[in-house]
Amino acid sequence: PKHIYEVGKIEDNPANNAPIGTGPFKFGEYKAGQYYRLTKNTDYWGKDEPYLDEIIYQVLPDRTSAASALEAGEIQLAAFSAVPLADLDRISKVPGLKVITKGYEGLTYQLVVEINHRRKELADVKVRQAIAHAIDKDFVVKTVFLGYAATATGPVPKNDPQFYTADVPTYAFDVAKANALLDEAGYKKGPDGKRFTLKLLPAPYFNETKQFGDYLRQALAAIGIDAELVNNDSAAHIKAVYTDHAFDLAVGPPVFRGDPAISTTILVQSGIPDGVPFSNQGGYKNDALDALIAKASETLDASARTDLYKEFQKEVAADLPLINVAEWSFISVARDTVGNIANNPRWAVSNWADTYLES
């Protein structure tokens, strides 16, 4: 508002640390590196809501700490897959705790291989097809994700009934075919068994993206591509991939948000400014695909729009601007005393007005 921000620098205004809104909770307190506290908004428009008096978002050093804090009763809820997949089987057997896979139907993680098309070898679709054939998606789902995922066929996940289509080109795990495609592309193995070397940057956000980076390096080695693994922290990874373009391949976990227009088309659309995270920063340009994206964004008829996004999936799967490997939903772990924590498909980013805690 003008009366708050008209004097002084916007970035130095104390109101920045006291946000307000019309939701069921209002900002209470923030202690750097410790917690964020939200308090009940007594002026909230919802009748008899919210049920909770306050919510404290505890800052923990790592994801493993979330499981320990739940078991110790220090926290009541860990949302957005805060608990590592490797801990879920054990923690599901702990009395008083529950593992919840619902409440994220409108939010799906996607494991993708991002490709820098400025690299001559990767600009060749046969090379991209070879890399796709070198990846054993079933193995990745079983070993990296411990079964808490599904194999992907394209940029729209299988759990989206409106837009998903299985009618797309697919790339079965086939090392012999991958090697043959690379030979056809003119990249023969040298005396050392290597065709060329790539720089591979796995996203550091999850254990699974890092583990897949290790797997992908081995999978590429099996077809004669030497991958130099570069592990960065989050800030360095985002800068290297999305600003500096200092990568050949990167492992990313973009989120599908229920509609391809929200956060999916940006992964393959050209003309995205440098520095935009989770976007096409690989120099890929496909005029036909850009036109399809533009047409879908302007189409109001729901059926026609769905058909256009199915064509979009076919084009992406055929040309492989990136490689979709797997898809998995967020998972929550909570104490049994927490109620109403998965009652809509985007619960974790909803307002929690009807969430309650049993005494």
Steps between C-alpha positions, in 0.01 A plus 500: 500500500613852419470629857744233617752500214504859373788603728848349481632198314256217443760235580577661839140547612428325833161395363686243289549297818138529609292367208121515520216343302143371515586141588423307819842572649714808532872544535615483859874461532810394312828389653769448238605138470249391765134545415213697347194552720149565365221598737124471471332778305202583719355711218501212251184486288453122532239406760660356816834465320789451529497220754868533592625785719839506334730320258875484552711412197814352652826539308694173505855441377412218260226259397625223728436731794130513409456129568681526833297804605173321419597193699603715795172692488683828437290565189157373398523519121764473228351585160638526145703176528710645781564146626740306273345212307746261659347574842134458402469124541651513847313808614166363378533233769560748782195522730335840485629590154328475161636522145263689269524488121182700435462876484747554216304381199540844345876503558733239350878489505661405170851362468644636175831512320550858388704534180722783379431508127790739444724196525545364145454136592183566700345707222472171307169328575661157449735572790208605717312185402806293587516654846129429548550135403794473742282577802327209673197682639365195680832460681496869595149475645583185694850589620520877525138564600445172686173456311358839604486619138384405151683496169434802280410510132507874446450848646153433644481242782279195486298611801350793306179357348417812299817561302708181510533280193697177466495539122855633474834363375671299772857385558534156652819420687725365225876548526565336163261739327653795683846403380372453144340845500824660613688316226245623244546854628871470424631480854703182496678367805866584525778261606410573862136406439383860530308699242505843667487659846210692655460709814213366714346709779246326727269729697595491870148549637423133564693183573317348204621756245857453619468121494356513151799712396730219614287246313489709182877532497526120500225463239680742269830318551331182373447668161842664481412846631731621775307717747684732734283526811483850651327527837414853615293649779157635404606857427799395290295241312225747410756755382700247298198353321254786464727805474848396389387197293815327627370147452446238234249288688324584826263305721195702599181446702244743354147487639192440284224717645185356347515685167782501241475878464597567860852361530555244224505675162767736634736201520513471118375833365760727339555866582516461877734765648826383654489445873147361528524181709320185385462620144647430157856624545644234269475709183230274354284653227224325311274734303225240462499431873503872584201552269315211664565644847382844389183360344416298811547807719246692290241224469196532724309186399596240761486199266702669227752618756543148636557369146770762442681401817488136393669604176748692712589180686553311173732769365706514819531122517603485134761776501621460859589855601530334840454143619220418745608207715268466799225676692410490864262669738586688813450306821404626846576339834298611800410415856166322531370800690507727193176509300387630160841493339418347163149611412566666164740438209720797592465478876857584596478835320145573614415710804469230770194675644331172595813315612476406866700340780337253736574553866 
